[in-house]
Amino acid sequence: MANYHYDEAGNMAAYFLISVLVIILLPITLSSLSSVSSNSTDVDSGCQCTPCVQRRADVRRRQRGSLLRPKFTRKSLLIIVGWVAVAFLSYKVAHAELENKVYNPFEILGISTGATEKEIKSHFKKLSRVYHPDKVKASINETVEDIANRFVDITKAYKSLTDETIRRNWELYGHPDGRQEVSMGIALPKWIIEGKNNIWVLGVYGILFGGALPTLVGRWWFGHRQKTKDGINAKTAAAFFKALTESSGMKEVVGVLGKAYRWETTWAEKATGLQDLEKEINEKMGDQWREVKELVATGGKCEGTEERALVLLYAHFLRLDINDALKQEQAKLLLQAPMLLNALLTISAARSWLSPTLMVMRLHAYMMQALLPGKSVPPQAQLPGFDGNIDASEVRDLTSFISRLEGEGDIRVSDARKALEGWSRLDVVDMSFKVIGERLVTPSSIVFLLVKLHLRQPLQAEAPLSVSEKLPKAIREDKEKDEKFLNSRKDAEETDEVAPAWAHAPHWPGLRKPGWWLVLADDKSNRIVVPPLKISDVPASSPGKERDYRCYKLQFQAPPNVGLFTWKVYLVSDTLVGEELCRDMTLKIDDVSALNAEEQTAEDEISDPEEDSLAGQMAAMRGGAVKRTLAPEDSEEESSTDEEEEGGNDSSDSE
């Protein structure tokens, strides 16, 4: 008969809780530690001009301060409490007494398993003189019953090793008293299943699984529904969708961005110096400021949230000095802007609008360099010590500008030269349309725009290696690498080159690596042919190397019509204003008849499905061409007919 006993000590429940807590806490803890380690980035590499070095030093101080003074958020507190609970339960389980212990008389007597019977009797006599109830007096820590029970255990263990009957019971049943009743353990305290507690237990289960769990799932679900896949509020995305038009310019894009902060940012109640800052902006911009506020206004009025965001944005564009409180709000707003602009870019590109897409891309660079969007400024305005008031007609390019500063003995020339040494100027090595395995582009074929890029400093002389100068072996190896890259699923070619360091952005509150957007568009119809591709980690030019570039590709389907299509390829920088390339590209679509016979046969075999397949049946329903498959009887008849014809030909030859 089985004997049921309950887990009154809670050991089995502790094992269950430890397992559940570790499964939940381990991934959360690892993700938190990885986020902390990702924040402690290397800030020493990059532009070496004085403002950029100071900016990276400020970032390093903020990172060290955040590591030394970590913020105890609700998530971190829950993690700490969870691991404390795991430690407590582990300690409790480790020091719990085992109830179902295997009976071992050698362990009770304290002798080795290889002891002889004589040694066992001798040792028992010694224990009897020490632990016999007549020899031991009761104390506070040990009662008379405890003393008697201990001597009974010693005597029973001694008989288990010396008495034949008792020893046989121990060897057969694991206990000197013979067969024991089966003990079944239930990993629950007894009070949980007692009838008088049913109402309370069911009530707790109902609250947990009928109330708390649905509430947590609902909060998680509806909380995620408020965010889009780009990480912005759903109301922000709706405002972007309504406000952005096909003809939106830079002012309209900035206005759309200003509206987003109504749902994306929470401000402090009071902000000292905000009105004075707006007056200063109004004095510098005049009517342009009023036009921008009208674009952001909702219902004819610019509300406080949007106006505050707009003031801080244009204070950054105009490089105005602000107090520390507003500077913290401005930094938070600016660091949030790239995510909002990326979401705005996604909406514009989804509609295939070229003009607003380019405006959003260019606004990234204006924000990085703290220059007024839409205003034509020379590249010298991005150098340390200079602003947007430079007369562009005075100098032609950056090289002549540095030469002029050196001739005049300007003290700013040192930092300007250091900034140009970290300047990322993109060069196109080659750009072409490719179709895998084909020499011509036919209608509706899969086409790749293959772009080869490298970086060059503005002060570095441009001396690209022409294809004609390469050896035939090097040209063949380049073609093989290009074919391998086109057949891969990656948008960028794998390279061992060192990635570019932090970009020149002395007015940006964070760190930024240079990046570009690759866009294939039809400027005549203001349409994007292929969605933009963000590229980064472009290698620096190395004239001594035969392959000092990196390949990138855009995949799209060719138009269904035959003819010439003249498009433009845009390469727009997200860190430097004016660092933009635009190249004309012509795609020639040839008819299938231009292919030779073998290529046409291969094309037909690929395009025409078999009659018995599902694709063939669907094509036949649409009236398309299919490859007919012969039945077994038809194939046998044809083979027999062929044999008869061959036999007739042989007989005629013999005659």
QUIKA-V902625 format. One record per residue. N is the residue number from 1. RES is the residue in one small letter. SS is DSSP state (hx for helix, st for strand, lp for the rest). PHI is phi in radians with two decimals (NA if undefined). D_CENTER is the distance of its C-alpha to the mean C-alpha in Angstrom with 2 decimals. Layout:
N	RES	SS	PHI	D_CENTER
N	RES	SS	PHI	D_CENTER
This chain:
1	m	lp	NA	59.66
2	a	lp	-1.43	56.13
3	n	st	-1.95	55.63
4	y	st	-1.65	52.55
5	h	st	-2.35	51.17
6	y	st	-1.84	48.28
7	d	lp	-1.50	45.59
8	e	lp	-1.20	47.23
9	a	lp	-1.35	45.54
10	g	lp	1.39	42.04
11	n	hx	-1.22	40.97
12	m	hx	-1.16	39.49
13	a	hx	-1.12	37.65
14	a	hx	-1.14	36.27
15	y	hx	-1.04	34.87
16	f	hx	-1.12	33.17
17	l	hx	-1.14	31.69
18	i	hx	-1.07	30.45
19	s	hx	-1.09	28.64
20	v	hx	-1.13	26.98
21	l	hx	-1.12	26.00
22	v	hx	-1.15	24.52
23	i	hx	-1.08	22.43
24	i	hx	-1.42	21.01
25	l	hx	-1.34	20.89
26	l	hx	-1.07	19.46
27	p	hx	-1.14	15.79
28	i	hx	-1.14	15.91
29	t	hx	-1.15	17.50
30	l	hx	-1.11	15.17
31	s	hx	-1.15	12.08
32	s	hx	-1.17	14.42
33	l	hx	-1.17	15.59
34	s	hx	-1.17	12.29
35	s	hx	-1.17	11.63
36	v	hx	-1.18	15.24
37	s	hx	-1.19	15.08
38	s	hx	-1.21	12.23
39	n	hx	-1.26	14.60
40	s	lp	-1.53	17.43
41	t	lp	-1.54	16.69
42	d	lp	-1.36	19.54
43	v	lp	-1.94	21.30
44	d	lp	-1.46	24.43
45	s	lp	-1.43	23.51
46	g	st	2.34	23.83
47	c	lp	-1.03	26.62
48	q	lp	-1.79	29.72
49	c	lp	-1.22	31.59
50	t	hx	-1.01	32.84
51	p	hx	-1.08	30.85
52	c	hx	-1.20	27.48
53	v	hx	-1.11	28.52
54	q	hx	-1.13	29.56
55	r	hx	-1.12	26.36
56	r	hx	-1.18	24.27
57	a	hx	-1.14	26.87
58	d	hx	-1.11	26.37
59	v	hx	-1.11	22.61
60	r	hx	-1.11	23.48
61	r	hx	-1.12	26.05
62	r	hx	-1.13	23.73
63	q	hx	-1.15	21.25
64	r	hx	-1.13	24.24
65	g	hx	-1.13	25.65
66	s	hx	-1.22	22.59
67	l	hx	-1.32	22.65
68	l	hx	-1.34	26.42
69	r	lp	-2.09	26.48
70	p	lp	-1.17	23.55
71	k	lp	-1.47	23.39
72	f	lp	-1.51	24.48
73	t	lp	-1.39	22.60
74	r	hx	-1.08	23.40
75	k	hx	-1.14	20.43
76	s	hx	-1.15	21.56
77	l	hx	-1.13	25.15
78	l	hx	-1.12	24.45
79	i	hx	-1.12	22.76
80	i	hx	-1.11	25.85
81	v	hx	-1.08	28.26
82	g	hx	-1.11	26.71
83	w	hx	-1.22	27.07
84	v	hx	-1.10	30.56
85	a	hx	-1.11	31.47
86	v	hx	-1.11	30.32
87	a	hx	-1.13	32.45
88	f	hx	-1.12	35.42
89	l	hx	-1.14	35.38
90	s	hx	-1.14	35.06
91	y	hx	-1.12	38.04
92	k	hx	-1.13	40.00
93	v	hx	-1.20	39.47
94	a	hx	-1.14	40.30
95	h	lp	-1.79	43.60
96	a	lp	-1.41	44.64
97	e	lp	-1.44	47.91
98	l	lp	-1.45	47.97
99	e	lp	-1.45	50.38
100	n	lp	-1.60	50.59
101	k	lp	-1.75	51.61
102	v	lp	-1.22	53.40
103	y	lp	-1.24	57.06
104	n	lp	-2.39	57.95
105	p	hx	-1.14	61.52
106	f	hx	-1.10	61.00
107	e	hx	-1.19	58.24
108	i	hx	-1.16	60.47
109	l	hx	-1.34	63.41
110	g	lp	1.38	61.28
111	i	lp	-2.18	62.61
112	s	lp	-1.37	61.17
113	t	lp	-1.24	61.08
114	g	lp	-1.70	63.63
115	a	lp	-1.23	66.33
116	t	lp	-1.40	69.83
117	e	hx	-1.13	71.88
118	k	hx	-1.13	74.10
119	e	hx	-1.16	71.16
120	i	hx	-1.14	69.81
121	k	hx	-1.15	73.22
122	s	hx	-1.11	73.56
123	h	hx	-1.20	70.13
124	f	hx	-1.14	70.87
125	k	hx	-1.10	74.07
126	k	hx	-1.11	72.25
127	l	hx	-1.15	69.73
128	s	hx	-1.14	72.66
129	r	hx	-1.19	74.34
130	v	hx	-1.65	71.20
131	y	hx	-1.87	69.68
132	h	lp	-1.12	72.78
133	p	lp	-0.97	73.04
134	d	lp	-1.32	76.43
135	k	lp	-1.65	74.98
136	v	lp	-1.91	71.94
137	k	lp	-1.70	72.35
138	a	lp	-1.20	70.00
139	s	lp	-2.41	67.86
140	i	lp	-1.17	65.34
141	n	lp	-1.49	62.38
142	e	lp	-2.51	64.22
143	t	lp	-1.53	66.58
144	v	hx	-1.15	69.46
145	e	hx	-1.13	67.48
146	d	hx	-1.10	64.66
147	i	hx	-1.15	67.29
148	a	hx	-1.17	68.99
149	n	hx	-1.11	65.78
150	r	hx	-1.15	64.76
151	f	hx	-1.21	68.16
152	v	hx	-1.11	68.01
153	d	hx	-1.12	64.71
154	i	hx	-1.16	66.26
155	t	hx	-1.14	69.36
156	k	hx	-1.14	67.41
157	a	hx	-1.15	65.31
158	y	hx	-1.12	68.56
159	k	hx	-1.21	70.18
160	s	hx	-1.11	67.11
161	l	hx	-1.81	67.82
162	t	hx	-1.99	71.62
163	d	lp	-1.49	72.78
164	e	hx	-1.15	72.55
165	t	hx	-1.15	71.99
166	i	hx	-1.16	69.32
167	r	hx	-1.10	67.61
168	r	hx	-1.13	67.58
169	n	hx	-1.05	65.90
170	w	hx	-1.15	63.24
171	e	hx	-1.24	62.62
172	l	hx	-1.46	62.56
173	y	hx	-1.97	60.83
174	g	lp	1.35	59.04
175	h	lp	-2.66	61.28
176	p	lp	-1.17	64.94
177	d	lp	-1.51	65.88
178	g	lp	1.59	65.03
179	r	lp	-1.12	62.72
180	q	lp	-1.86	60.49
181	e	lp	-1.24	59.14
182	v	lp	-1.23	55.55
183	s	st	-1.90	53.12
184	m	st	-1.87	50.13
185	g	st	-1.68	47.44
186	i	st	-2.01	45.48
187	a	lp	-1.41	42.29
188	l	lp	-2.48	43.18
189	p	lp	-1.13	45.55
190	k	hx	-1.14	48.88
191	w	hx	-1.21	48.80
192	i	hx	-1.22	45.85
193	i	lp	-1.78	47.95
194	e	lp	-1.24	51.25
195	g	hx	-1.06	52.79
196	k	hx	-1.22	53.37
197	n	hx	-1.84	49.66
198	n	hx	-1.05	48.44
199	i	hx	-1.10	48.10
200	w	hx	-1.19	46.03
201	v	hx	-1.12	43.71
202	l	hx	-1.11	43.19
203	g	hx	-1.12	42.63
204	v	hx	-1.14	39.84
205	y	hx	-1.07	38.20
206	g	hx	-1.13	38.58
207	i	hx	-1.17	36.99
208	l	hx	-1.21	33.98
209	f	hx	-1.59	33.29
210	g	hx	-1.75	34.94
211	g	hx	-2.13	33.85
212	a	hx	-1.17	31.14
213	l	hx	-1.10	28.79
214	p	hx	-1.06	29.04
215	t	hx	-1.13	28.58
216	l	hx	-1.12	25.31
217	v	hx	-1.12	23.98
218	g	hx	-1.14	25.30
219	r	hx	-1.10	23.76
220	w	hx	-1.13	20.29
221	w	hx	-1.17	20.91
222	f	hx	-1.26	22.47
223	g	hx	-1.17	20.05
224	h	hx	-1.28	17.14
225	r	hx	-1.17	19.56
226	q	lp	-1.34	19.99
227	k	st	-1.98	16.43
228	t	lp	-1.55	15.24
229	k	lp	-1.18	11.97
230	d	lp	-1.48	11.62
231	g	lp	1.52	12.12
232	i	lp	-1.85	15.78
233	n	st	-1.17	18.98
234	a	hx	-1.08	20.64
235	k	hx	-1.19	23.78
236	t	hx	-1.11	22.12
237	a	hx	-1.08	20.94
238	a	hx	-1.14	24.54
239	a	hx	-1.15	26.00
240	f	hx	-1.06	24.03
241	f	hx	-1.13	25.25
242	k	hx	-1.38	28.82
243	a	hx	-1.42	29.20
244	l	lp	-1.39	27.77
245	t	lp	-2.17	30.43
246	e	lp	-1.17	31.00
247	s	lp	-1.80	33.11
248	s	lp	-1.12	30.98
249	g	lp	-1.77	31.40
250	m	hx	-1.15	29.88
251	k	hx	-1.09	31.79
252	e	hx	-1.13	30.70
253	v	hx	-1.15	27.00
254	v	hx	-1.11	27.46
255	g	hx	-1.11	29.38
256	v	hx	-1.11	26.72
257	l	hx	-1.12	24.18
258	g	hx	-1.10	26.79
259	k	hx	-1.15	27.19
260	a	hx	-1.16	23.59
261	y	hx	-1.27	24.19
262	r	hx	-1.11	26.66
263	w	hx	-1.89	23.95
264	e	hx	-1.75	21.08
265	t	lp	-2.38	23.10
266	t	lp	-1.94	25.84
267	w	lp	-1.81	28.57
268	a	lp	-1.22	31.25
269	e	lp	-1.14	34.64
270	k	lp	-2.10	36.48
271	a	lp	-2.44	35.61
272	t	lp	-1.41	38.43
273	g	lp	1.60	38.84
274	l	hx	-1.26	36.93
275	q	hx	-1.17	40.14
276	d	hx	-1.09	41.36
277	l	hx	-1.15	38.09
278	e	hx	-1.17	38.40
279	k	hx	-1.08	42.00
280	e	hx	-1.13	41.02
281	i	hx	-1.14	38.48
282	n	hx	-1.11	41.21
283	e	hx	-1.17	43.66
284	k	hx	-1.40	41.43
285	m	hx	-1.82	40.23
286	g	lp	1.17	43.12
287	d	hx	-1.13	42.96
288	q	hx	-1.09	39.42
289	w	hx	-1.16	38.20
290	r	hx	-1.15	40.11
291	e	hx	-1.14	38.67
292	v	hx	-1.15	35.09
293	k	hx	-1.14	35.98
294	e	hx	-1.17	37.55
295	l	hx	-1.19	34.40
296	v	hx	-1.47	32.44
297	a	lp	-1.06	35.40
298	t	st	-1.98	35.27
299	g	lp	1.21	38.69
300	g	lp	1.44	40.39
301	k	st	-2.42	39.20
302	c	lp	-1.55	36.31
303	e	lp	-1.25	35.23
304	g	hx	-1.08	34.53
305	t	hx	-1.15	30.74
306	e	hx	-1.15	30.26
307	e	hx	-1.13	33.10
308	r	hx	-1.13	31.74
309	a	hx	-1.12	28.33
310	l	hx	-1.16	30.25
311	v	hx	-1.10	32.53
312	l	hx	-1.19	29.78
313	l	hx	-1.11	28.01
314	y	hx	-1.32	31.31
315	a	hx	-1.13	32.31
316	h	hx	-1.25	29.31
317	f	hx	-1.09	30.27
318	l	lp	-1.57	33.87
319	r	lp	1.00	33.01
320	l	lp	-1.57	35.18
321	d	lp	-1.40	35.72
322	i	lp	-2.32	34.77
323	n	lp	-1.31	35.30
324	d	hx	-1.12	32.86
325	a	hx	-1.11	32.14
326	l	hx	-1.20	31.27
327	k	hx	-1.15	29.32
328	q	hx	-1.15	26.90
329	e	hx	-1.13	26.54
330	q	hx	-1.14	26.14
331	a	hx	-1.09	23.35
332	k	hx	-1.08	21.42
333	l	hx	-1.15	22.13
334	l	hx	-1.21	21.19
335	l	hx	-1.16	17.81
336	q	hx	-1.49	17.03
337	a	hx	-1.10	18.46
338	p	hx	-1.00	15.70
339	m	hx	-1.12	13.58
340	l	hx	-1.17	16.93
341	l	hx	-1.18	17.91
342	n	hx	-1.12	14.87
343	a	hx	-1.16	15.81
344	l	hx	-1.15	19.37
345	l	hx	-1.14	18.69
346	t	hx	-1.08	17.23
347	i	hx	-1.18	20.46
348	s	hx	-1.17	22.68
349	a	hx	-1.20	21.34
350	a	hx	-1.13	21.64
351	r	lp	-1.56	25.29
352	s	lp	1.08	25.70
353	w	st	-1.60	27.22
354	l	hx	-1.40	27.46
355	s	hx	-1.06	29.04
356	p	hx	-1.13	26.73
357	t	hx	-1.11	23.68
358	l	hx	-1.15	25.15
359	m	hx	-1.11	26.08
360	v	hx	-1.12	22.58
361	m	hx	-1.09	21.37
362	r	hx	-1.21	24.37
363	l	hx	-1.14	23.96
364	h	hx	-0.97	20.85
365	a	hx	-1.18	23.24
366	y	hx	-1.07	26.01
367	m	hx	-1.27	23.93
368	m	hx	-1.10	22.86
369	q	hx	-1.69	26.54
370	a	lp	0.97	28.15
371	l	lp	-2.16	30.44
372	l	lp	-1.15	31.99
373	p	lp	-1.11	30.20
374	g	lp	1.49	32.47
375	k	lp	-1.46	34.99
376	s	lp	-1.34	35.96
377	v	lp	-2.16	35.56
378	p	lp	-1.27	36.20
379	p	hx	-1.12	33.55
380	q	hx	-1.13	35.75
381	a	hx	-1.16	34.71
382	q	hx	-1.57	31.34
383	l	lp	-1.37	33.18
384	p	lp	-1.13	33.83
385	g	lp	1.63	37.09
386	f	lp	-2.19	37.22
387	d	lp	-2.32	36.41
388	g	lp	-1.39	36.64
389	n	lp	-1.59	40.43
390	i	lp	-1.27	41.00
391	d	lp	-1.42	43.38
392	a	lp	-1.17	41.65
393	s	lp	-1.36	45.08
394	e	lp	-1.31	45.94
395	v	lp	-2.26	43.66
396	r	lp	-1.67	42.36
397	d	lp	-2.54	39.27
398	l	hx	-1.19	37.52
399	t	hx	-1.11	39.70
400	s	hx	-1.17	42.90
401	f	hx	-1.17	41.60
402	i	hx	-1.14	41.05
403	s	hx	-1.09	44.48
404	r	hx	-1.17	46.09
405	l	hx	-1.11	44.61
406	e	hx	-1.16	45.90
407	g	hx	-1.15	49.27
408	e	hx	-1.48	49.51
409	g	lp	1.23	48.48
410	d	lp	-1.20	45.68
411	i	lp	-1.25	43.99
412	r	lp	-1.45	40.61
413	v	hx	-1.18	40.61
414	s	hx	-1.13	39.12
415	d	hx	-1.16	35.88
416	a	hx	-1.12	35.82
417	r	hx	-1.19	36.11
418	k	hx	-1.10	33.35
419	a	hx	-1.15	31.04
420	l	hx	-1.21	31.98
421	e	hx	-1.19	31.28
422	g	lp	-1.75	27.61
423	w	lp	-1.30	27.64
424	s	lp	-1.88	25.29
425	r	st	-1.86	27.43
426	l	st	-1.51	26.22
427	d	st	-2.13	28.75
428	v	st	-1.65	28.88
429	v	st	-1.39	30.43
430	d	st	-2.79	30.72
431	m	st	-2.66	29.65
432	s	st	-2.76	30.90
433	f	st	-1.66	30.54
434	k	st	-2.31	30.39
435	v	lp	-2.20	31.06
436	i	lp	-1.13	30.54
437	g	lp	1.32	34.00
438	e	lp	-2.27	35.93
439	r	lp	-1.66	37.90
440	l	lp	-2.18	38.09
441	v	lp	-1.76	35.84
442	t	st	-1.81	37.29
443	p	lp	-1.00	36.68
444	s	lp	1.10	33.51
445	s	lp	-1.44	32.22
446	i	st	-1.48	28.60
447	v	st	-2.00	28.36
448	f	st	-2.08	25.96
449	l	st	-1.62	26.03
450	l	st	-1.69	25.75
451	v	st	-2.13	25.27
452	k	st	-1.98	25.93
453	l	st	-2.30	25.08
454	h	st	-2.62	25.70
455	l	st	-1.80	26.16
456	r	st	-2.52	29.55
457	q	lp	-1.30	30.93
458	p	lp	-1.05	33.35
459	l	lp	-1.49	36.14
460	q	lp	-1.55	35.61
461	a	lp	-1.22	37.97
462	e	lp	-1.50	36.54
463	a	lp	-2.43	37.86
464	p	lp	-1.26	35.82
465	l	lp	-1.50	36.97
466	s	lp	-1.32	38.49
467	v	hx	-1.13	38.27
468	s	hx	-1.16	42.06
469	e	hx	-1.40	42.06
470	k	lp	-1.37	39.89
471	l	lp	-1.29	41.64
472	p	hx	-1.01	41.69
473	k	hx	-1.13	39.88
474	a	hx	-1.16	37.00
475	i	hx	-1.13	36.86
476	r	hx	-1.15	36.80
477	e	hx	-1.14	33.98
478	d	hx	-1.10	31.91
479	k	hx	-1.12	32.54
480	e	hx	-1.13	31.54
481	k	hx	-1.16	28.21
482	d	hx	-1.13	27.65
483	e	hx	-1.12	28.55
484	k	hx	-1.12	26.21
485	f	hx	-1.19	23.28
486	l	hx	-1.14	24.32
487	n	hx	-1.42	24.46
488	s	lp	-1.46	20.94
489	r	lp	-1.64	17.95
490	k	lp	-1.54	15.95
491	d	lp	-1.46	16.33
492	a	st	-2.24	16.96
493	e	lp	-1.27	19.44
494	e	lp	-1.23	18.74
495	t	lp	-2.54	20.56
496	d	lp	-1.73	21.68
497	e	lp	-1.17	22.38
498	v	lp	-1.25	21.32
499	a	lp	-1.21	18.64
500	p	lp	-1.08	20.22
501	a	lp	-1.44	20.59
502	w	st	-1.08	20.15
503	a	lp	-1.34	21.80
504	h	lp	-1.33	25.09
505	a	lp	-2.64	24.40
506	p	lp	-1.21	27.05
507	h	lp	-1.77	26.91
508	w	lp	-1.53	23.18
509	p	lp	-1.28	22.49
510	g	lp	-2.26	19.32
511	l	lp	-1.83	18.12
512	r	lp	-2.57	17.13
513	k	st	-1.72	16.72
514	p	lp	-1.16	18.55
515	g	st	-2.60	17.09
516	w	st	-2.47	18.92
517	w	st	-1.91	18.93
518	l	st	-1.85	20.87
519	v	st	-2.29	22.93
520	l	st	-1.90	25.78
521	a	st	-2.48	28.15
522	d	st	-1.91	31.76
523	d	lp	-1.22	33.08
524	k	lp	-1.18	36.40
525	s	lp	-1.80	34.98
526	n	lp	0.99	32.12
527	r	st	-2.21	29.66
528	i	st	-1.62	26.39
529	v	st	-1.40	26.83
530	v	st	-2.26	23.23
531	p	st	-0.98	20.09
532	p	st	-1.07	18.80
533	l	st	-2.05	16.53
534	k	st	-1.48	14.65
535	i	st	-2.08	15.71
536	s	st	-2.70	15.49
537	d	lp	0.94	16.84
538	v	lp	-1.39	20.24
539	p	lp	-1.30	22.86
540	a	st	-1.36	26.05
541	s	lp	-1.22	29.30
542	s	lp	-2.29	31.48
543	p	lp	-1.00	34.82
544	g	lp	-1.34	35.94
545	k	lp	-1.65	33.29
546	e	lp	-1.34	33.80
547	r	lp	-2.21	30.13
548	d	lp	-1.72	28.74
549	y	lp	-2.57	26.08
550	r	st	-2.28	22.85
551	c	st	-1.67	22.70
552	y	st	-2.32	20.47
553	k	st	-2.47	21.28
554	l	st	-2.10	21.42
555	q	st	-1.89	22.62
556	f	st	-2.75	24.98
557	q	st	-1.71	28.22
558	a	lp	-1.15	31.46
559	p	lp	-1.04	33.85
560	p	lp	-1.35	36.51
561	n	lp	-1.79	39.34
562	v	lp	-1.51	41.06
563	g	st	2.64	41.32
564	l	st	-1.81	39.82
565	f	st	-2.13	36.71
566	t	st	-1.72	36.24
567	w	st	-2.12	32.76
568	k	st	-2.21	30.99
569	v	st	-1.92	27.87
570	y	st	-1.87	26.27
571	l	st	-2.14	24.16
572	v	st	-1.96	23.31
573	s	st	-1.38	22.11
574	d	lp	-1.80	19.82
575	t	lp	-2.21	21.50
576	l	lp	-2.13	25.17
577	v	lp	-1.30	27.60
578	g	lp	1.55	29.66
579	e	lp	-1.44	27.67
580	e	st	-2.43	27.54
581	l	st	-2.04	28.88
582	c	st	-2.42	30.44
583	r	st	-2.18	32.00
584	d	st	-1.42	34.16
585	m	st	-2.30	33.39
586	t	st	-1.98	35.87
587	l	st	-1.86	35.03
588	k	st	-1.75	38.18
589	i	st	-1.78	38.26
590	d	st	-1.72	41.18
591	d	lp	-1.25	42.96
592	v	hx	-1.07	42.75
593	s	hx	-1.13	46.43
594	a	hx	-1.28	45.54
595	l	lp	-1.35	44.14
596	n	lp	-1.34	46.67
597	a	hx	-1.11	48.02
598	e	hx	-1.12	45.72
599	e	hx	-1.15	42.61
600	q	hx	-1.16	43.96
601	t	hx	-1.09	44.71
602	a	hx	-1.09	41.22
603	e	hx	-1.15	39.92
604	d	hx	-1.15	42.29
605	e	hx	-1.11	41.37
606	i	hx	-1.36	37.74
607	s	hx	-1.43	38.36
608	d	lp	-1.59	41.15
609	p	lp	-1.36	40.17
610	e	st	-1.29	42.77
611	e	lp	-1.15	45.16
612	d	lp	-1.41	44.54
613	s	lp	-1.40	40.74
614	l	hx	-1.12	38.97
615	a	hx	-1.12	37.75
616	g	hx	-1.16	41.37
617	q	hx	-1.14	42.79
618	m	hx	-1.18	40.50
619	a	hx	-1.15	41.38
620	a	hx	-1.15	45.06
621	m	hx	-1.14	44.87
622	r	lp	-1.45	43.55
623	g	lp	1.50	46.35
624	g	lp	-1.48	44.22
625	a	lp	-1.46	45.30
626	v	lp	-2.35	44.84
627	k	st	-1.56	46.07
628	r	lp	-1.40	49.00
629	t	lp	-1.84	49.18
630	l	lp	-1.43	52.69
631	a	lp	-1.28	54.02
632	p	hx	-1.04	55.48
633	e	hx	-1.13	59.02
634	d	hx	-1.12	58.51
635	s	hx	-1.17	57.12
636	e	hx	-1.20	60.16
637	e	hx	-1.10	62.59
638	e	hx	-1.13	61.09
639	s	hx	-1.17	61.23
640	s	hx	-1.17	64.85
641	t	hx	-1.10	65.76
642	d	hx	-1.12	64.34
643	e	hx	-1.17	66.36
644	e	hx	-1.10	69.54
645	e	hx	-1.11	69.05
646	e	hx	-1.15	68.56
647	g	hx	-1.14	71.70
648	g	hx	-1.10	73.69
649	n	hx	-1.13	72.67
650	d	hx	-1.16	73.73
651	s	hx	-1.15	77.12
652	s	hx	-1.16	77.74
653	d	hx	-1.20	77.01
654	s	hx	-1.20	79.42
655	e	lp	-1.17	82.12
